[in-house]
């Protein structure tokens, strides 16, 4: 029986077909191959980097100035309270200086007297 088993084993082994290997897969090109940029692309990138750096710097500076430097309060002119009589007297004085005829300023003088600004 031993011989028979050997023969069967040999026969089955000899009767097996050799498998052919599968065809090689097509070679895929990696997508992230570093390429040398053209001269125009590198100049354009440099300009864009400069613009973004300048803009970021200006925004940061403005932000720091707003937080750190207090704004001065605007100087308001002092309040000058002029009453009606003071205005009438100044207008009458101006009228007398500008006109040689005293009668032309009679209206102003009458207003001063009527408002008891004497």
Secondary structure as the mmCIF struct_conf table of DSSP 4:
data_model
#
loop_
_struct_conf.conf_type_id
_struct_conf.id
_struct_conf.beg_label_comp_id
_struct_conf.beg_label_asym_id
_struct_conf.beg_label_seq_id
_struct_conf.end_label_comp_id
_struct_conf.end_label_asym_id
_struct_conf.end_label_seq_id
HELX_RH_AL_P HELX_RH_AL_P1 UNK A 2 UNK A 15
HELX_LH_PP_P HELX_LH_PP_P1 UNK A 16 UNK A 30
TURN_TY1_P TURN_TY1_P1 UNK A 31 UNK A 32
HELX_LH_PP_P HELX_LH_PP_P2 UNK A 36 UNK A 38
HELX_RH_AL_P HELX_RH_AL_P2 UNK A 39 UNK A 68
BEND BEND1 UNK A 69 UNK A 69
HELX_LH_PP_P HELX_LH_PP_P3 UNK A 70 UNK A 79
HELX_RH_AL_P HELX_RH_AL_P3 UNK A 84 UNK A 98
BEND BEND2 UNK A 100 UNK A 100
HELX_RH_3T_P HELX_RH_3T_P1 UNK A 102 UNK A 105
HELX_RH_AL_P HELX_RH_AL_P4 UNK A 106 UNK A 114
TURN_TY1_P TURN_TY1_P2 UNK A 115 UNK A 116
#
